[in-house]
Every structure is written in structure tokens, then in C-alpha cells.
Amino acid sequence: MILGACLVFLILGLLLIADNYEKTQETLKGDMRKSERRLDEGSFVEPLDEKAFAIAPAALGDRRRAFDILGLASGNRPARPQGSLLSPSEYICCKEDDCRAIILMSESVCPFCKTEQPPLTADEDVGEDTDGDGIPDAVEKKYPLFLSIDNSQDARQDYDNDGFLNVEEYRAGTAMDNPYDYPDLGTLLRFVRVFQYDLKIQLRDIDRNGLEDSSRWNLGIRVERAQDPMGFPDPKRSMNRTVQLGATIRTIETKTSYRVSQAGFENVDGKETPFIVLENLSKPEETYKLYPEQTLKEKTVNVEFIYLANRNFNYAQNVWARFRFRCGVGQVLPPLSRPKFDNPRYTEHYKLESATMDDGGKVVLVRIETPRAEPTEKDKRLEVPKFEAHKDFYVPMQNTMMGGEGGMMGPGGGGPMMQNPGIR
């Protein structure tokens, strides 16, 4: 039944097409006969206006009428900022209420009423991002020397060599082409790990010498990477020492001094077991109770940082070797310095406010005015991201049109490696 209906519709369609074809043929033949009759009767034909031929070349070459399909640079002709068929432009209305003309989003001044337009910022809706690199097209078109709406890699370059990627400077609102204008230096810090040092002191045994007075007992301890009595580093990794109650022991790795504040014996699992108590001289409330051959963790939480002095992947090994350091919670980080505008010794100070090892680690810094200043609620806090080499370094684009060494390096901010910020 359905097949039969389809066949009927097909036949009717063919008949309709044939009928229209015949009507079209008759119409064309009629038009032809009318034209022949007019020619036979000597109808007047207007002469061709030669001015049209003179105007046509000028009209075709008029850039106001030209439309570049690709929008690419060619010879002496630069790329058209107005967009093209493949890369259309974005438009906005002029902010002047009496004008409200439609203008290019990249225009800083309205060409009709000459009103200055508000600058484009990271917090505003600035239109499309063709290459999806985090920098809107309207912003990239303002920097054709090193940005392109069709290149997603240019956002992850550092044109002015100030240590901050182009996209980072765009988000912070600083100049991407000025090495002396950059975000807070603390944003160049990454944490490698959050950890606690092993307490480098172990109890071996206690010799009471037959005396009840604990101050006269001989306390056998082992100190890893200790100092000798003269204060010089011990060449051996560990050293066995005999001390008495009240003795001070200093470790090299954390540069912490401990005092033996208590010694005694107590019943552990039915066995008399010796113990000592160590007191951190800089934090008297921080104590450690040690049993023989027991290794404890220091209570201070530490963070290993890396300062991204240069983001170029070619210098990654140098940055890793020279710009790593460790800091404990509550301590002040080494000063971060770099020339800024008219201040050649511009310096920022940060204090490690908190650090946790949960969920991969969370590190918070607070910016302070001077190394000895106490943080306040108004001081700026900064959460430090975890170090990820594939994200924190960029591979220079091999483009001879760009400035810099081996790729997209711009005016520069003092050579390939920034100033060491006092990091040991």
C-alpha cells in the first residue's frame, strides 16, 4: 500500500516537472520573438556609458569597499583589523547615550562622536576568544606584534621577559609588553611539597651510674648531621654523644636548638624503659618525648618552594637548581626583588602563614611591608599553587618575526634569568 502511494507521488512529480519545463520553453520562445520584432522595427538602443569603465577600477581598488576573505597580511598590506569572512569582528555600541553607534570592540575611541571607550579588562565580557587561549580577540588585536587570535600558544609566552606569561598579565591587568609592569612577585612562587622534618635526635640508653639524681645520669643520644662542641659541622652523618640533663643539642638541617629538660624511666609493656624530653628553645611549648631508637617528626610544618625566575623551558633546569628554598610556617620568606618602573630595588616580603598536607597540600602566604612586620587582617593573602612543570614553563615559539632568544621573547627584563631573590 505504502509502496503504491510512493509510486503515485513519484509519477505526479515527474509530470509536474515536465509541465513546468514546457511552460518555461514557451516563455523563452515568446521573449525571443519579441526581441526579434523590436530589432526589425528599428528600436533605439541607448549607447554604453564609457564613464562606467573609468570608475570601475577605482571602485574595485577602494579599500573602503574591499573585503578580505582571509584577513591575512599580504606584501605591504597589513592584516585587516576589521575582520574577515573567516575571522569576523566583534562590535559594541558606543557608550555615549547620544551616539550609541555600532563600533568595533577593539576601538578605544568612537570614530563618530570621538568619545573615549572604557578599557577592556579581564572582569568584563570582552567577546569571543577564537583560539581559546584565555585572551579575548579584541585584546589580542591590540598587540599584533606578539598576539594572534588564531594562535593559542601565544598566551603562554612571556613577551616582555618579566617572568609572567602573557595570559597571567592580562588577568592581572598589567602590561604584557612592559618588563617593569607586572603582578605581585609572590604569584611567581609555587610549592613543591609540604612536609615535616625528622627529628634528628634519638635516645640510645640511660646510664644511672647507681644514682637516683637524674641530673647526674649519663644520657646516650645519637644526633644526625650534628655540630661538634666548637660549633663546626660534624663530617660524619651521625654522632653518638653522652650528655646530661639540661644539655643543649643543635641540629644542622633545621638549625634548631633543643634542651634536655627531663629524663627518667617508666613502665612500657611491663618493662622499665628509659626516656628523655626535649624542649625547643625557640618554642618552649614544643616538646618531644623520646624512647630508645625512636624517630619522631618535628612539629613544625615546612614548605619547599620554587621561585619561577624565568618561565622559558630552556632555563627550567637552572631555575630548579638555583631558585628552590624551604621555609617553615610562621617564618618570613627570602625577599623577592626585581626592578619596577623607577625603582631599581623594588622588593616584596612574604610570610608563610599556614600550610597543610591534606588533599595534596594547601599553602597560604601573607604579604607584609617589612620582614619584621606582623601580619594584619588587611594584608593581602595569597594561596600558592602546586608546582607543575608542564604548566609553569613555556616552550618558545620558533618565529623569526618575534623578538628574543629562540622564539617569542620581547624587550626583556634583565637577561634570560631574573635576579636571584636572596634565595640560598
C-alpha positions in Angstrom: 0.0 0.0 0.0 2.8 2.5 1.0 4.9 1.5 -1.9 2.0 2.1 -4.3 1.4 5.6 -2.8 5.0 6.5 -3.2 4.9 5.4 -6.8 1.9 7.6 -7.5 3.6 10.6 -5.9 6.7 10.0 -8.0 4.7 9.9 -11.2 2.8 13.1 -10.3 6.1 14.8 -9.5 7.6 13.9 -12.9 4.5 15.1 -14.7 4.7 18.4 -12.8 8.4 18.9 -13.7 7.6 18.1 -17.4 4.8 20.6 -17.5 6.9 23.4 -15.9 9.7 22.7 -18.4 7.3 23.1 -21.4 5.9 26.4 -19.9 9.5 27.7 -19.5 10.3 26.8 -23.1 7.3 28.7 -24.4 8.1 31.7 -22.3 11.7 31.9 -23.6 10.4 31.5 -27.2 8.0 34.3 -26.7 10.7 36.6 -25.3 12.9 35.7 -28.3 10.1 36.6 -30.8 9.5 40.0 -29.1 13.2 40.9 -29.3 13.4 40.0 -33.0 10.3 42.2 -33.8 11.9 45.2 -32.0 15.1 44.8 -34.0 13.2 44.5 -37.2 11.2 47.7 -36.4 14.5 49.7 -35.7 14.1 50.2 -31.9 16.5 52.7 -30.3 19.3 51.2 -28.0 21.0 53.5 -25.6 24.8 53.8 -26.1 27.0 52.4 -23.4 28.3 54.9 -20.9 32.1 54.8 -21.1 32.4 56.5 -17.7 31.4 53.2 -16.1 34.7 51.7 -17.3 36.7 54.6 -15.8 35.0 54.3 -12.4 35.1 50.5 -12.1 38.9 50.1 -11.5 38.9 52.8 -8.8 35.8 51.3 -7.2 37.4 47.8 -7.1 40.6 49.2 -5.6 38.8 51.3 -3.0 39.8 49.8 0.5 36.5 51.1 1.9 34.7 48.7 -0.4 37.2 45.9 -0.2 36.5 42.8 1.9 39.4 40.5 2.7 38.2 36.9 2.8 41.1 35.6 4.8 42.1 38.8 6.7 45.8 37.9 6.3 48.7 40.2 5.7 50.0 40.2 2.1 53.0 42.1 0.8 52.9 45.6 2.1 49.3 45.3 3.1 48.8 44.5 6.9 46.1 42.2 8.2 42.8 44.0 8.4 41.7 44.7 12.0 38.1 44.9 10.8 38.0 41.2 10.5 37.3 38.9 7.5 35.0 36.3 6.3 36.8 33.6 8.3 37.5 35.8 11.3 34.6 38.2 11.8 35.0 41.1 14.1 33.1 41.9 17.3 31.0 45.0 17.7 29.7 47.1 20.6 27.6 50.2 21.0 29.3 53.5 21.8 28.9 54.2 25.5 27.8 57.8 24.7 24.0 57.9 25.1 23.5 60.5 22.3 25.6 58.4 19.9 25.2 54.7 20.5 26.8 54.0 17.2 27.9 50.4 16.4 31.7 50.3 16.5 34.4 47.7 16.6 35.0 46.3 20.1 38.7 47.0 19.7 38.2 50.7 19.2 39.4 52.8 22.1 37.7 56.0 20.7 34.4 56.2 18.9 35.1 57.3 15.3 31.7 59.1 15.1 31.4 61.1 18.4 35.1 60.9 19.4 34.1 59.6 22.9 36.8 57.5 24.6 35.5 54.0 25.3 36.2 52.1 28.6 39.2 49.8 28.5 38.7 46.1 28.2 39.6 44.2 31.4 39.6 40.6 32.4 36.5 41.0 34.5 34.4 42.3 31.6 32.6 40.4 28.8 35.0 41.2 26.0 33.6 39.0 23.4 34.8 35.9 21.6 38.1 34.1 22.1 38.7 32.4 18.8 41.8 30.4 19.8 40.5 29.7 23.3 43.8 30.8 25.0 42.2 32.9 27.7 42.9 36.3 26.0 39.9 37.7 24.1 40.2 38.5 20.4 39.7 42.3 21.0 42.7 42.3 23.3 44.9 40.2 21.0 44.2 42.5 18.1 45.7 45.4 20.0 49.0 43.6 20.2 49.6 42.2 16.6 53.3 42.1 17.2 53.1 39.1 19.5 49.5 38.0 19.8 47.1 36.5 17.3 43.5 35.4 17.5 44.4 32.2 15.6 47.4 31.1 17.8 46.5 29.5 21.1 50.2 29.3 22.2 50.9 33.0 22.2 49.1 33.4 25.6 51.6 31.1 27.2 54.6 33.1 26.1 56.4 35.8 28.1 56.9 38.6 25.5 58.5 41.1 27.9 60.5 38.5 29.8 59.4 39.7 33.2 58.6 36.1 34.4 54.8 36.3 33.9 53.0 34.7 31.0 51.0 37.0 28.7 47.7 35.5 29.9 48.7 36.0 33.5 49.5 39.6 32.9 46.2 40.0 31.0 44.3 38.6 34.0 46.2 40.8 36.4 45.6 43.9 34.3 49.4 44.7 33.8 51.2 45.5 30.6 52.2 42.5 28.5 54.8 44.5 26.7 56.5 46.3 29.6 59.0 44.4 31.7 58.7 46.9 34.6 54.9 46.5 35.0 54.0 43.1 36.4 51.7 41.5 39.1 52.8 40.7 42.7 56.1 38.8 42.7 54.6 36.3 45.1 52.5 34.9 42.3 55.7 33.5 40.8 56.0 31.2 43.8 55.0 27.5 43.6 55.2 24.9 46.3 56.9 21.6 45.5 55.9 19.8 48.7 54.6 20.2 52.2 56.5 18.1 54.8 57.8 17.7 58.3 61.5 17.1 59.1 62.5 14.0 61.0 63.8 14.9 64.5 67.5 14.3 64.1 67.9 13.2 67.7 67.5 9.7 69.0 67.8 8.3 72.5 70.1 5.2 72.8 70.1 4.5 76.5 70.5 6.0 80.0 73.2 5.1 82.5 72.1 6.0 86.0 75.6 5.3 87.5 73.8 3.9 90.6 72.5 7.3 91.4 68.9 8.5 92.0 69.7 12.1 91.0 68.7 12.3 87.3 70.9 15.4 86.8 73.9 13.2 87.2 72.8 10.4 84.8 74.7 9.8 81.5 72.2 10.1 78.6 73.4 8.4 75.5 72.0 10.0 72.3 72.6 9.9 68.6 72.5 13.1 66.6 72.3 13.1 62.8 74.4 15.7 61.0 75.2 17.3 64.3 77.7 20.0 65.3 80.8 19.4 67.4 81.4 21.2 70.7 83.2 24.0 68.9 80.1 24.7 66.7 81.5 23.2 63.5 79.6 20.7 61.3 80.4 17.1 62.1 81.9 15.4 59.0 80.1 12.2 59.9 76.4 11.8 59.2 75.6 10.9 62.8 77.4 11.1 66.0 76.9 9.3 69.4 77.1 11.7 72.3 76.8 11.4 76.1 75.1 14.4 77.7 73.4 15.2 81.0 70.2 16.8 82.0 70.0 20.5 80.8 72.3 19.9 77.8 71.6 21.8 74.6 71.7 20.0 71.3 71.6 21.8 67.9 70.7 20.2 64.6 72.2 21.4 61.3 69.4 20.7 58.9 66.8 22.7 60.6 69.2 24.9 62.7 67.1 24.2 65.8 68.4 24.0 69.3 66.8 21.6 71.9 67.3 21.3 75.6 67.1 18.1 77.5 64.5 19.1 80.1 63.6 15.7 81.7 65.0 12.2 81.9 63.6 9.1 83.6 62.2 5.6 83.4 58.6 4.4 83.1 56.8 1.1 82.6 56.1 0.3 79.0 54.5 -3.1 78.3 55.7 -4.4 81.6 59.3 -3.3 81.0 61.2 -0.5 82.6 62.0 1.8 79.7 64.2 5.0 79.7 63.0 8.2 78.1 64.0 11.9 77.8 62.1 15.0 77.0 63.4 17.6 74.6 62.3 21.2 74.6 62.6 23.5 71.6 64.4 26.6 72.9 62.7 28.9 70.4 59.3 27.4 71.2 59.3 26.2 74.8 55.7 24.9 74.4 57.0 22.5 71.7 58.3 19.3 73.5 59.2 15.8 72.3 59.3 12.6 74.4 61.8 10.1 73.1 62.2 6.4 73.8 65.2 4.3 72.7 65.8 4.1 68.9 62.6 6.1 68.3 62.4 8.7 65.4 59.8 11.4 65.7 58.7 14.1 63.2 59.3 17.8 64.1 56.0 19.5 64.7 56.8 22.5 62.5 55.3 22.1 59.0 57.7 23.1 56.3 57.2 24.0 52.6 59.6 23.6 49.8 59.2 26.5 47.3 60.4 27.2 43.8 60.6 30.8 42.5 59.8 30.9 38.8 62.6 33.4 38.0 62.3 32.6 34.3 59.4 30.7 32.5 61.3 29.7 29.4 61.6 25.9 29.3 65.2 26.2 28.2 66.1 27.6 31.6 63.9 25.2 33.6 66.9 23.2 35.0 68.7 26.4 36.1 65.5 27.6 37.9 65.1 24.2 39.6 68.8 24.3 40.8 69.0 27.9 41.8 65.6 29.0 43.0 64.4 26.4 45.4 64.2 27.0 49.1 62.5 25.8 52.2 60.5 27.7 54.8 58.6 26.8 58.0 55.2 28.0 59.0 55.5 31.4 60.7 58.8 32.2 59.1 59.5 35.0 56.6 60.5 34.0 53.1 63.6 35.4 51.5 62.9 38.9 49.9 61.7 38.9 46.3 63.4 41.7 44.3 63.1 42.9 40.7 63.3 46.4 39.1 59.9 48.0 38.7 59.3 51.3 36.9 61.6 53.9 38.5 62.6 51.7 41.5 65.6 49.5 40.6 65.5 47.8 44.0 61.8 47.1 44.3 61.3 44.3 46.9 58.4 42.4 48.3 58.2 40.5 51.6 56.0 37.5 52.4 55.4 35.3 55.5 54.3 31.7 55.4 51.0 32.0 57.3 49.8 28.4 57.0 50.4 25.1 55.3 48.6 21.8 55.4 49.4 18.4 53.9 45.8 17.3 53.4 44.5 16.9 49.8 47.8 17.4 48.2 48.7 20.4 50.3 47.5 24.0 50.8 49.9 26.9 51.3 48.9 30.4 52.2 51.3 33.4 52.2 50.6 36.9 53.6 52.4 39.9 52.2 54.0 42.2 54.8 55.6 45.6 54.5 58.9 44.7 56.2 60.5 41.4 57.3 59.7 42.1 60.9 56.2 43.4 60.4 53.3 41.4 62.0 50.5 40.5 59.6 47.2 42.2 59.9 43.7 41.3 58.6 44.1 43.9 55.9 47.3 42.4 54.5 46.9 40.6 51.2 46.8 36.8 51.3 48.0 34.6 48.5 47.3 30.9 48.0 50.4 29.3 46.4 49.6 26.8 43.6 51.4 23.5 43.4 54.4 23.3 41.0 53.6 21.7 37.7 56.5 22.0 35.2 54.4 21.4 32.1 52.1 24.4 33.1 54.6 26.7 34.7 57.2 26.7 31.9 56.5 27.5 28.3 58.3 26.3 25.1 59.3 29.3 23.0 57.7 29.6 19.6 60.2 29.4 16.7 59.2 32.6 14.9 61.9 34.8 13.4 59.5 37.7 13.3 59.3 37.8 17.1 62.0 39.2 19.3 64.2 37.5 21.8 66.2 34.3 22.0 65.0 31.3 20.1 61.4 32.4 20.0 58.9 34.8 21.5 61.0 36.8 23.9 60.3 40.5 23.8 62.0 43.6 25.2 63.4 41.7 28.1 63.6 42.4 31.8 67.3 42.0 32.6 68.5 39.0 30.6 67.5 35.4 30.4 67.5 34.8 34.2 65.9 37.2 36.6 67.7 38.5 39.7 68.2 35.9 42.4 65.7 37.0 45.2 68.1 36.3 48.0 67.3 32.6 48.0 70.0 30.3 49.3 
